[in-house]
Amino acid sequence: FRKPVLSSLVEIAMALRESAQVVGAASPDLSFPTAASSSTASPSSPSGEDVEWDLDFHGLWEGGWEELLREDADQIGEAYQASILGGILGAEEEKEIADEIEMNEGFKESTGHREVRKDKHKMSAKGLISNFVLTIVGTTTLGLSSQMPKLGWILPPLSVVMGCLIVSENTRLVTATMEKLQREQGISILAYPDFAKGAFGIWGKRISSVTSMLALVGMMCTGYALETHNFNFLFPITWSWFGCNLCGHKWWAVILLPVTLAYVFGNPGALMKRVAFLGPFVCILTVAFAWIGAGSSISAKEAIPEPCRSQHVVLPSFSDLFSMGMILELAVVGSYGFWNFAVIVTVPTLRNQMKNPKKTAPAAIIAYFIALVMFLPIMFLGYAGFGNEAPENLVDSMRDSRPMGWWALNRAWETGRLTATGACLALIVTVNMLMTEAIIIPCAVLAVEASFPGVFRRGPRWARKVMRLGIAFFRLVVATQIESFVAMSALVTALFCICNNIIFPIVAFHYCKVKKVGPVRKTIHVLVLLYGVFIMIFGSIAAIQSLSPADEKPGTRLRSDLTPQCRSAFDALNITVR
């Protein structure tokens, strides 16, 4: 299995190195960053005003559908692969890996590698928009409606809007800082660690690489936990798991282990790139079924007696808003809201794959707002129907044939039989995850190897094998021990994503004195930093507390918040809860 693994690593490593050759051909003054070049210009040097700052949204659709389908569609899989790796490893590591594999495996001879054309790996603005939308929209759609309970109509959607606005501003800051660093230091920023090194030095690069690697590992585990639940919705397993009678998803974690092993030892990225053209269709179907699922809760609510319907609030009361419980709830919702848009680490790599790099920030911002427009209806429709009883996974609410008096039972929306629409949503999201994991997992493997090159890259072969087995079984352990994919997503965001998506972009922009900005913008940046620190601290605490909620079968007892009128309506049915 060594050859497929090396082939996968070669494809990933060479993508960014070839981008470097393209950039070098277009701009001869740019080169791979070195310790010497990173120190040639001080970050505190006087700022220039001629940086990539003004947002020009004109011409983003130049070339039309023909260019998008003829050229950009072929680049989706490759660009996604390169951008994921570019969030973890810098140009120096990419070059070292590619050189090592070429030397040891005869890469050029075995694959027929040739010199890179100047237009290879280049996307239009439309291609970048498509890439970002496909990256953002996916598993997050299933947990959006569960963010609404307790906090009301305004705060959860506002947290998602804030995430969109923050990542839009910070994308602009990153592209402007990149341009200044490349001009003044003469370096080529092909990946996010290069950006961090140029701004803060070697320790900035190390912190960026480690947090990105851990975020990728966390994403890999979160996706697995969600996959196992979705498979159990589609094909329920009733076997007991060490005394747990509601743990069919844990059996699915074991059944799906060979898929993980294939990803860590094989070369799934090549297959993913061949089917990447399906990405837009998967995205559209995911959003459509999520809208249908959330909207169907409104019609299902009509079967609930008026006294038993969940109450809606615009905002929590003032006294509740500043209680510790509500602060933790706000933090975890804010963390999950930002999880949707934590893609800034991919900006430097994708910018270097653009035909017109100056269109990077405008195109990315358009993509963020397209995703926002897709997300908000899921939240509002879900809260209108579910109220405070929304299940964590939207798929779990898409049911019919519920028992009589279901509205008075615990986890009421999770009773009954999964509908065909719910099955389609579970299936399409799972297919989306399996496609993206074909890129994410090999990149995570490569990131771990690069973190300990003496052990895994230059050490004995068995060390690599043991490491890959360790990653596969770590993923299995997490999927069998963690119940809440929403809490896991929020925890990964709070611990690892805030650093590279909020703190580094803002601090680098001001530390490098990229451009003079007014007091209002400076104040906003300070508030955003404080918001990020708030999520890091309180979001982590709240997420850890929510990782494994109480195991309770739906429909086994009456809800604890029933009003006397609702209890009377249930008693009138003359049924017994079992």
VEXDREN-2710 file (C-alpha; in Angstrom, 1 decimal):
% VEXDREN-2710
k/r/px/py/pz
1/PHE/0.0/0.0/0.0
2/ARG/3.0/2.4/0.1
3/LYS/2.7/3.3/-3.6
4/PRO/-1.0/4.5/-3.4
5/VAL/-0.1/6.6/-0.3
6/LEU/2.9/8.1/-2.0
7/SER/0.8/8.8/-5.1
8/SER/-1.8/10.6/-3.0
9/LEU/0.9/12.7/-1.3
10/VAL/2.5/13.5/-4.6
11/GLU/-0.7/14.8/-6.1
12/ILE/-1.4/17.0/-3.1
13/ALA/2.2/18.2/-2.7
14/MET/2.8/18.9/-6.3
15/ALA/-0.4/21.0/-6.7
16/LEU/1.0/23.8/-4.6
17/ARG/4.5/23.4/-5.9
18/GLU/3.2/23.8/-9.4
19/SER/1.3/26.8/-8.3
20/ALA/4.6/28.2/-7.1
21/GLN/6.1/27.6/-10.5
22/VAL/3.2/29.5/-12.1
23/VAL/3.6/32.4/-9.7
24/GLY/7.3/32.4/-10.2
25/ALA/6.9/32.5/-14.0
26/ALA/4.5/35.4/-13.8
27/SER/6.5/37.3/-11.1
28/PRO/10.2/36.6/-11.3
29/ASP/10.9/38.6/-8.1
30/LEU/8.9/36.1/-6.0
31/SER/10.5/33.0/-4.6
32/PHE/9.9/30.4/-1.9
33/PRO/10.1/31.9/1.6
34/THR/13.2/31.3/3.6
35/ALA/14.4/32.4/7.0
36/ALA/16.5/35.1/5.3
37/SER/13.9/36.4/3.1
38/SER/11.3/36.6/5.9
39/SER/13.6/38.9/7.8
40/THR/14.6/41.2/5.0
41/ALA/11.8/43.6/5.8
42/SER/10.5/44.6/9.1
43/PRO/6.7/44.2/9.7
44/SER/6.8/47.6/11.2
45/SER/8.0/49.3/8.1
46/PRO/6.0/52.3/6.9
47/SER/2.7/51.2/5.3
48/GLY/1.9/51.8/1.7
49/GLU/-1.4/52.8/0.4
50/ASP/-1.2/50.8/-2.8
51/VAL/-2.5/47.5/-1.5
52/GLU/-5.4/45.2/-2.5
53/TRP/-8.0/47.0/-0.5
54/ASP/-10.8/48.4/-2.6
55/LEU/-13.4/45.8/-3.4
56/ASP/-14.3/45.7/-7.1
57/PHE/-17.4/43.5/-7.6
58/HIS/-17.6/44.3/-11.3
59/GLY/-16.7/41.6/-13.8
60/LEU/-17.0/38.6/-11.5
61/TRP/-19.3/37.0/-14.0
62/GLU/-17.0/37.6/-17.0
63/GLY/-16.9/34.5/-19.2
64/GLY/-20.4/33.4/-18.1
65/TRP/-21.6/29.9/-17.8
66/GLU/-19.4/28.6/-20.6
67/GLU/-16.2/29.4/-18.7
68/LEU/-17.6/28.0/-15.5
69/LEU/-18.6/24.7/-17.0
70/ARG/-15.7/24.4/-19.5
71/GLU/-12.7/25.4/-17.3
72/ASP/-13.6/26.0/-13.7
73/ALA/-15.6/22.8/-13.2
74/ASP/-12.4/20.7/-13.9
75/GLN/-10.5/22.6/-11.2
76/ILE/-13.0/22.2/-8.3
77/GLY/-11.6/19.0/-6.9
78/GLU/-8.0/20.0/-7.4
79/ALA/-8.4/23.5/-6.0
80/TYR/-10.2/22.1/-2.9
81/GLN/-7.4/19.6/-2.4
82/ALA/-4.7/22.2/-2.6
83/SER/-6.6/24.7/-0.4
84/ILE/-7.0/22.2/2.4
85/LEU/-3.4/21.3/2.4
86/GLY/-2.4/24.9/2.0
87/GLY/-4.1/25.7/5.3
88/ILE/-1.7/23.4/7.1
89/LEU/1.7/23.3/5.2
90/GLY/3.7/26.1/3.9
91/ALA/5.6/26.3/0.6
92/GLU/8.8/25.1/2.1
93/GLU/7.2/21.8/3.4
94/GLU/5.4/21.3/0.1
95/LYS/8.7/21.7/-1.9
96/GLU/10.5/19.4/0.5
97/ILE/7.8/16.7/0.3
98/ALA/7.7/16.8/-3.5
99/ASP/11.5/16.8/-3.8
100/GLU/11.8/13.9/-1.5
101/ILE/9.2/11.8/-3.3
102/GLU/10.7/12.7/-6.7
103/MET/14.1/11.6/-5.5
104/ASN/13.0/8.4/-3.8
105/GLU/10.3/7.2/-6.2
106/GLY/11.2/8.6/-9.6
107/PHE/8.1/10.7/-9.6
108/LYS/8.6/12.4/-12.9
109/GLU/9.5/9.3/-14.8
110/SER/6.7/7.2/-13.3
111/THR/3.9/9.7/-13.9
112/GLY/5.0/11.5/-17.0
113/HIS/5.1/14.8/-15.2
114/ARG/5.9/17.8/-17.4
115/GLU/6.5/21.4/-17.0
116/VAL/3.5/23.3/-15.9
117/ARG/1.6/25.6/-18.2
118/LYS/1.2/29.1/-17.0
119/ASP/-2.6/28.8/-17.0
120/LYS/-2.8/25.5/-15.1
121/HIS/-4.6/25.6/-11.8
122/LYS/-6.1/28.9/-12.5
123/MET/-9.7/29.7/-11.8
124/SER/-12.0/32.6/-12.6
125/ALA/-13.9/34.5/-9.9
126/LYS/-16.9/32.2/-10.6
127/GLY/-14.8/29.2/-9.9
128/LEU/-13.7/30.6/-6.6
129/ILE/-17.3/31.4/-5.6
130/SER/-18.3/27.9/-6.5
131/ASN/-15.4/26.4/-4.5
132/PHE/-16.2/28.5/-1.4
133/VAL/-19.9/27.8/-1.5
134/LEU/-19.3/24.0/-1.8
135/THR/-16.9/24.2/1.1
136/ILE/-19.2/26.1/3.4
137/VAL/-22.5/24.4/2.6
138/GLY/-22.8/20.8/3.7
139/THR/-23.0/19.2/7.2
140/THR/-23.7/22.6/8.9
141/THR/-27.2/22.7/7.4
142/LEU/-28.2/19.8/9.6
143/GLY/-27.5/21.6/12.9
144/LEU/-28.7/25.1/12.2
145/SER/-32.3/24.7/13.4
146/SER/-31.0/23.3/16.7
147/GLN/-29.3/26.7/17.4
148/MET/-32.6/28.5/17.8
149/PRO/-34.2/27.1/21.0
150/LYS/-33.9/29.3/24.2
151/LEU/-32.3/32.2/22.4
152/GLY/-35.2/33.2/20.2
153/TRP/-35.7/34.7/16.7
154/ILE/-32.8/37.2/16.7
155/LEU/-29.6/36.0/18.5
156/PRO/-28.9/32.7/16.7
157/PRO/-29.4/34.2/13.2
158/LEU/-27.4/37.2/14.3
159/SER/-24.5/35.0/15.3
160/VAL/-24.4/33.4/11.8
161/VAL/-24.6/36.9/10.2
162/MET/-21.8/38.0/12.4
163/GLY/-19.7/35.0/11.3
164/CYS/-20.3/35.9/7.7
165/LEU/-19.4/39.6/8.2
166/ILE/-16.3/38.7/10.2
167/VAL/-14.9/36.3/7.7
168/SER/-15.7/38.8/4.9
169/GLU/-13.7/41.5/6.6
170/ASN/-10.9/39.2/7.6
171/THR/-10.6/37.8/4.0
172/ARG/-10.1/41.4/2.9
173/LEU/-7.4/41.9/5.6
174/VAL/-5.6/38.7/4.6
175/THR/-5.4/39.5/0.9
176/ALA/-4.2/43.1/1.6
177/THR/-1.6/41.8/4.1
178/MET/-0.4/39.2/1.6
179/GLU/0.1/41.8/-1.0
180/LYS/2.1/44.0/1.3
181/LEU/4.3/41.1/2.6
182/GLN/5.0/39.8/-0.9
183/ARG/5.9/43.3/-2.2
184/GLU/8.2/44.3/0.8
185/GLN/9.7/40.9/1.7
186/GLY/10.0/39.4/-1.7
187/ILE/8.3/36.1/-0.7
188/SER/5.8/33.9/-2.3
189/ILE/2.8/33.3/-0.1
190/LEU/1.2/30.1/-1.4
191/ALA/-0.3/28.8/1.8
192/TYR/-1.6/30.2/5.1
193/PRO/1.5/29.2/7.1
194/ASP/3.5/31.3/4.7
195/PHE/1.2/34.2/5.5
196/ALA/1.6/33.6/9.2
197/LYS/5.4/33.3/8.9
198/GLY/5.7/36.5/6.8
199/ALA/3.6/38.4/9.4
200/PHE/4.9/37.0/12.7
201/GLY/8.0/34.9/12.0
202/ILE/8.6/31.2/12.5
203/TRP/6.5/30.9/15.6
204/GLY/3.5/32.4/13.8
205/LYS/3.9/29.7/11.2
206/ARG/4.2/27.0/13.8
207/ILE/1.1/28.1/15.7
208/SER/-0.9/28.4/12.4
209/SER/0.1/25.0/11.2
210/VAL/-0.6/23.2/14.5
211/THR/-4.1/24.8/15.0
212/SER/-5.0/24.1/11.4
213/MET/-3.9/20.5/11.7
214/LEU/-5.9/20.0/14.9
215/ALA/-8.9/21.7/13.3
216/LEU/-8.6/19.3/10.3
217/VAL/-8.4/16.3/12.6
218/GLY/-11.4/17.6/14.6
219/MET/-13.4/18.1/11.3
220/MET/-12.5/14.6/10.3
221/CYS/-13.9/13.2/13.5
222/THR/-17.0/15.4/13.5
223/GLY/-17.9/14.3/10.1
224/TYR/-17.5/10.6/11.1
225/ALA/-19.8/11.1/14.1
226/LEU/-22.5/12.6/11.8
227/GLU/-22.0/9.9/9.1
228/THR/-22.7/7.2/11.6
229/HIS/-25.9/8.8/12.8
230/ASN/-27.1/9.4/9.3
231/PHE/-26.4/5.7/8.3
232/ASN/-28.3/4.6/11.4
233/PHE/-31.3/6.8/10.3
234/LEU/-31.2/5.1/6.9
235/PHE/-30.5/1.6/8.1
236/PRO/-31.2/1.3/11.8
237/ILE/-29.2/-1.2/13.9
238/THR/-30.9/-2.4/17.1
239/TRP/-28.1/-4.4/18.5
240/SER/-27.0/-3.5/22.0
241/TRP/-23.6/-1.8/22.4
242/PHE/-22.1/-2.7/25.7
243/GLY/-25.4/-2.3/27.4
244/CYS/-26.6/0.7/25.4
245/ASN/-29.8/-0.1/23.5
246/LEU/-29.9/3.2/21.5
247/CYS/-26.4/3.0/20.0
248/GLY/-26.8/1.6/16.5
249/HIS/-24.7/4.5/15.2
250/LYS/-21.7/3.1/17.2
251/TRP/-22.0/-0.1/15.3
252/TRP/-22.0/1.9/12.1
253/ALA/-18.7/3.5/13.2
254/VAL/-17.2/0.0/13.3
255/ILE/-18.8/-1.0/10.0
256/LEU/-17.4/2.1/8.3
257/LEU/-13.9/1.7/9.6
258/PRO/-12.7/0.1/6.3
259/VAL/-13.6/3.3/4.5
260/THR/-11.4/5.2/6.9
261/LEU/-8.6/2.7/6.4
262/ALA/-9.0/3.1/2.6
263/TYR/-8.7/6.9/3.0
264/VAL/-5.6/6.8/5.1
265/PHE/-3.8/4.1/3.1
266/GLY/-5.1/4.6/-0.4
267/ASN/-5.4/7.3/-3.0
268/PRO/-9.1/8.5/-2.8
269/GLY/-8.2/12.0/-3.8
270/ALA/-7.9/11.0/-7.5
271/LEU/-11.5/9.6/-7.4
272/MET/-12.8/12.6/-5.7
273/LYS/-11.4/15.0/-8.3
274/ARG/-13.0/12.9/-11.1
275/VAL/-16.5/13.2/-9.5
276/ALA/-16.0/16.8/-8.2
277/PHE/-18.3/18.0/-11.0
278/LEU/-21.1/16.5/-8.9
279/GLY/-20.4/19.0/-6.1
280/PRO/-22.8/21.8/-7.2
281/PHE/-25.6/19.3/-7.6
282/VAL/-25.0/17.8/-4.2
283/CYS/-24.9/21.4/-2.7
284/ILE/-28.2/22.4/-4.3
285/LEU/-29.9/19.2/-3.2
286/THR/-28.6/19.5/0.3
287/VAL/-30.0/23.0/0.7
288/ALA/-33.3/22.2/-1.0
289/PHE/-34.0/19.1/1.2
290/ALA/-32.9/21.1/4.3
291/TRP/-35.4/23.9/3.4
292/ILE/-38.1/21.2/2.9
293/GLY/-37.3/19.5/6.1
294/ALA/-37.4/22.7/8.2
295/GLY/-40.5/24.0/6.4
296/SER/-42.4/20.7/6.9
297/SER/-42.2/21.3/10.6
298/ILE/-44.6/24.2/10.2
299/SER/-47.3/22.0/8.6
300/ALA/-46.6/19.2/11.2
301/LYS/-47.1/21.7/14.0
302/GLU/-50.7/22.1/13.0
303/ALA/-51.4/18.7/14.5
304/ILE/-50.3/19.9/17.9
305/PRO/-53.0/21.3/20.2
306/GLU/-52.6/25.0/20.9
307/PRO/-51.7/24.6/24.6
308/CYS/-49.0/22.1/23.7
309/ARG/-47.2/24.1/21.1
310/SER/-43.7/25.4/22.0
311/GLN/-43.6/29.1/22.7
312/HIS/-41.4/31.5/20.7
313/VAL/-39.5/34.4/22.0
314/VAL/-37.9/37.3/20.2
315/LEU/-35.1/37.7/22.8
316/PRO/-34.5/36.1/26.2
317/SER/-35.5/38.2/29.2
318/PHE/-32.9/40.6/30.4
319/SER/-32.2/38.7/33.6
320/ASP/-31.8/35.4/31.7
321/LEU/-29.6/37.0/29.1
322/PHE/-26.8/37.6/31.5
323/SER/-27.0/34.4/33.5
324/MET/-24.1/32.0/33.2
325/GLY/-26.2/29.4/31.5
326/MET/-27.3/31.8/28.8
327/ILE/-23.8/33.1/28.3
328/LEU/-22.6/29.6/27.7
329/GLU/-25.5/29.1/25.3
330/LEU/-24.6/32.2/23.4
331/ALA/-21.0/31.2/23.2
332/VAL/-21.7/27.7/21.8
333/VAL/-24.2/29.1/19.3
334/GLY/-21.7/31.8/18.2
335/SER/-19.1/29.1/17.9
336/TYR/-21.3/26.9/15.7
337/GLY/-22.3/30.0/13.7
338/PHE/-18.7/30.7/12.9
339/TRP/-18.0/27.1/12.1
340/ASN/-19.9/27.6/8.9
341/PHE/-17.5/30.2/7.6
342/ALA/-14.1/29.1/9.1
343/VAL/-12.4/28.9/5.7
344/ILE/-9.9/31.8/5.8
345/VAL/-7.0/29.4/5.9
346/THR/-7.8/28.4/2.3
347/VAL/-7.6/32.0/1.0
348/PRO/-3.9/32.3/0.3
349/THR/-3.8/29.0/-1.7
350/LEU/-7.0/29.8/-3.7
351/ARG/-5.7/33.3/-4.4
352/ASN/-2.7/31.9/-6.1
353/GLN/-5.0/29.8/-8.3
354/MET/-6.9/32.8/-9.5
355/LYS/-6.6/34.2/-13.0
356/ASN/-7.0/37.6/-11.4
357/PRO/-5.9/37.5/-7.8
358/LYS/-7.4/40.9/-7.1
359/LYS/-10.8/39.3/-7.4
360/THR/-10.2/37.0/-4.5
361/ALA/-11.8/39.0/-1.7
362/PRO/-14.8/40.2/-3.7
363/ALA/-15.5/36.7/-5.0
364/ALA/-15.1/35.2/-1.6
365/ILE/-17.4/37.7/0.0
366/ILE/-20.1/37.0/-2.6
367/ALA/-19.7/33.3/-1.8
368/TYR/-20.1/33.9/2.0
369/PHE/-23.3/35.8/1.4
370/ILE/-24.7/33.2/-0.9
371/ALA/-24.1/30.6/1.8
372/LEU/-25.7/33.0/4.4
373/VAL/-28.9/33.3/2.2
374/MET/-29.0/29.5/2.1
375/PHE/-28.6/29.1/5.9
376/LEU/-31.0/31.7/7.3
377/PRO/-34.3/30.1/5.9
378/ILE/-33.3/26.8/7.6
379/MET/-33.1/28.6/11.0
380/PHE/-36.3/30.7/10.7
381/LEU/-38.4/27.9/9.2
382/GLY/-37.1/25.4/11.8
383/TYR/-37.9/27.7/14.7
384/ALA/-41.3/28.5/13.4
385/GLY/-42.2/24.8/13.5
386/PHE/-40.0/23.2/16.2
387/GLY/-40.0/26.1/18.6
388/ASN/-37.8/25.1/21.6
389/GLU/-38.1/21.4/20.7
390/ALA/-35.8/21.3/17.7
391/PRO/-33.7/18.1/17.5
392/GLU/-29.9/18.4/17.0
393/ASN/-30.0/16.8/13.6
394/LEU/-32.6/18.1/11.1
395/VAL/-32.8/14.7/9.5
396/ASP/-34.1/13.2/12.8
397/SER/-37.1/15.5/12.7
398/MET/-38.2/14.6/9.2
399/ARG/-40.7/11.9/10.2
400/ASP/-44.3/10.8/9.9
401/SER/-46.5/8.1/11.3
402/ARG/-45.9/9.5/14.8
403/PRO/-47.7/7.9/17.7
404/MET/-50.9/9.3/19.1
405/GLY/-50.2/12.2/21.5
406/TRP/-46.6/12.5/20.3
407/TRP/-46.6/16.2/20.9
408/ALA/-46.6/15.6/24.7
409/LEU/-43.7/13.2/24.7
410/ASN/-40.0/13.7/25.2
411/ARG/-38.0/14.4/22.0
412/ALA/-41.3/14.5/20.3
413/TRP/-40.1/15.4/16.8
414/GLU/-37.8/12.3/16.8
415/THR/-40.7/9.9/17.1
416/GLY/-42.2/8.1/14.1
417/ARG/-40.8/6.9/10.8
418/LEU/-38.2/8.6/8.7
419/THR/-39.8/10.2/5.5
420/ALA/-38.5/9.7/2.0
421/THR/-37.4/13.4/2.0
422/GLY/-35.5/12.8/5.3
423/ALA/-33.8/9.8/3.8
424/CYS/-32.8/11.8/0.8
425/LEU/-31.3/14.6/2.9
426/ALA/-29.4/12.0/5.1
427/LEU/-28.1/10.3/1.9
428/ILE/-27.0/13.4/0.1
429/VAL/-25.2/14.9/3.1
430/THR/-23.5/11.6/3.7
431/VAL/-22.4/11.4/0.0
432/ASN/-21.1/15.0/0.4
433/MET/-19.1/14.0/3.5
434/LEU/-17.6/10.9/1.9
435/MET/-16.5/12.9/-1.1
436/THR/-14.8/15.7/1.0
437/GLU/-13.2/13.2/3.3
438/ALA/-11.4/11.7/0.4
439/ILE/-9.4/15.0/0.5
440/ILE/-9.5/15.9/4.2
441/ILE/-8.2/12.6/5.7
442/PRO/-5.2/12.2/3.4
443/CYS/-4.4/15.9/4.1
444/ALA/-4.6/15.2/7.8
445/VAL/-2.3/12.3/7.5
446/LEU/0.2/14.4/5.5
447/ALA/0.0/17.2/8.2
448/VAL/0.8/14.8/11.0
449/GLU/3.7/13.4/9.0
450/ALA/5.0/16.9/8.3
451/SER/4.8/17.7/12.1
452/PHE/7.2/14.9/12.9
453/PRO/9.3/14.5/9.7
454/GLY/12.1/12.7/11.5
455/VAL/9.8/9.9/12.6
456/PHE/7.3/9.5/9.8
457/ARG/8.9/10.8/6.6
458/ARG/12.5/9.9/7.1
459/GLY/12.0/7.2/9.7
460/PRO/11.1/3.5/9.3
461/ARG/8.2/2.5/7.2
462/TRP/6.4/0.8/10.0
463/ALA/6.1/4.2/11.8
464/ARG/4.0/5.6/8.9
465/LYS/1.8/2.5/9.0
466/VAL/1.3/2.7/12.8
467/MET/0.5/6.4/12.5
468/ARG/-2.1/5.8/9.9
469/LEU/-3.7/3.1/11.9
470/GLY/-3.7/5.4/14.9
471/ILE/-5.6/8.1/13.0
472/ALA/-8.2/5.6/11.8
473/PHE/-8.8/4.1/15.3
474/PHE/-8.7/7.6/17.0
475/ARG/-11.5/8.6/14.6
476/LEU/-13.4/5.4/15.6
477/VAL/-13.0/6.1/19.3
478/VAL/-14.3/9.7/18.9
479/ALA/-17.3/8.5/16.9
480/THR/-18.3/5.9/19.5
481/GLN/-17.8/8.2/22.5
482/ILE/-19.1/11.6/21.3
483/GLU/-22.8/11.8/20.7
484/SER/-23.3/15.5/19.6
485/PHE/-21.8/16.5/16.3
486/VAL/-23.0/20.1/16.9
487/ALA/-21.1/20.3/20.2
488/MET/-18.0/18.7/18.5
489/SER/-18.2/21.3/15.7
490/ALA/-18.4/24.1/18.2
491/LEU/-15.5/22.8/20.3
492/VAL/-13.3/22.5/17.2
493/THR/-14.2/26.1/16.2
494/ALA/-13.5/27.5/19.7
495/LEU/-10.2/25.7/20.3
496/PHE/-8.6/25.8/16.8
497/CYS/-10.5/27.8/14.2
498/ILE/-10.7/31.2/16.0
499/CYS/-6.9/31.6/16.0
500/ASN/-6.4/31.5/12.2
501/ASN/-9.8/32.9/11.2
502/ILE/-10.2/35.8/13.6
503/ILE/-7.0/36.6/15.6
504/PHE/-4.2/36.2/13.1
505/PRO/-5.9/38.2/10.2
506/ILE/-6.6/41.2/12.4
507/VAL/-3.4/41.2/14.4
508/ALA/-1.3/40.7/11.2
509/PHE/-3.0/43.6/9.4
510/HIS/-2.3/46.0/12.2
511/TYR/1.1/44.7/13.2
512/CYS/2.4/44.9/9.6
513/LYS/0.8/48.3/9.2
514/VAL/-0.8/47.4/6.0
515/LYS/-3.0/50.4/5.6
516/LYS/-4.2/53.3/7.8
517/VAL/-7.8/52.8/8.8
518/GLY/-10.2/55.0/10.7
519/PRO/-11.1/54.8/14.4
520/VAL/-14.4/53.1/13.6
521/ARG/-12.8/50.2/11.8
522/LYS/-10.2/49.9/14.5
523/THR/-12.9/49.7/17.1
524/ILE/-14.7/47.0/15.1
525/HIS/-11.5/45.0/14.9
526/VAL/-11.0/45.2/18.7
527/LEU/-14.6/44.1/19.3
528/VAL/-14.2/41.2/16.8
529/LEU/-11.0/40.1/18.7
530/LEU/-12.9/40.2/22.0
531/TYR/-15.7/38.2/20.4
532/GLY/-13.2/35.6/19.3
533/VAL/-11.7/35.4/22.8
534/PHE/-15.2/35.1/24.2
535/ILE/-15.9/32.1/21.9
536/MET/-12.6/30.5/22.7
537/ILE/-13.2/30.5/26.4
538/PHE/-16.9/30.1/26.9
539/GLY/-17.6/28.3/23.7
540/SER/-15.1/25.6/24.7
541/ILE/-16.6/25.2/28.1
542/ALA/-20.2/25.0/26.8
543/ALA/-19.2/22.6/24.0
544/ILE/-17.4/20.2/26.4
545/GLN/-20.4/20.1/28.6
546/SER/-22.7/19.2/25.6
547/LEU/-20.5/16.5/23.9
548/SER/-22.5/13.6/25.3
549/PRO/-26.1/14.5/26.2
550/ALA/-28.2/12.1/28.3
551/ASP/-29.1/8.9/26.4
552/GLU/-32.9/8.8/26.3
553/LYS/-35.1/7.1/23.9
554/PRO/-37.6/9.4/22.2
555/GLY/-41.3/9.1/23.2
556/THR/-40.7/7.2/26.5
557/ARG/-42.0/9.8/28.9
558/LEU/-44.0/13.0/29.1
559/ARG/-42.3/16.3/28.6
560/SER/-41.4/18.1/31.8
561/ASP/-42.7/21.5/30.6
562/LEU/-46.3/20.5/29.8
563/THR/-48.9/23.1/30.8
564/PRO/-51.9/21.8/32.7
565/GLN/-54.0/22.4/29.6
566/CYS/-51.6/20.3/27.5
567/ARG/-51.6/17.5/30.1
568/SER/-55.4/17.5/30.1
569/ALA/-55.4/17.2/26.2
570/PHE/-53.0/14.2/26.5
571/ASP/-55.0/12.6/29.3
572/ALA/-58.2/12.9/27.1
573/LEU/-56.6/10.5/24.6
574/ASN/-56.5/7.8/27.3
575/ILE/-53.2/6.4/26.3
576/THR/-50.2/5.1/28.3
577/VAL/-46.6/6.1/27.7
578/ARG/-44.3/3.1/27.5
END
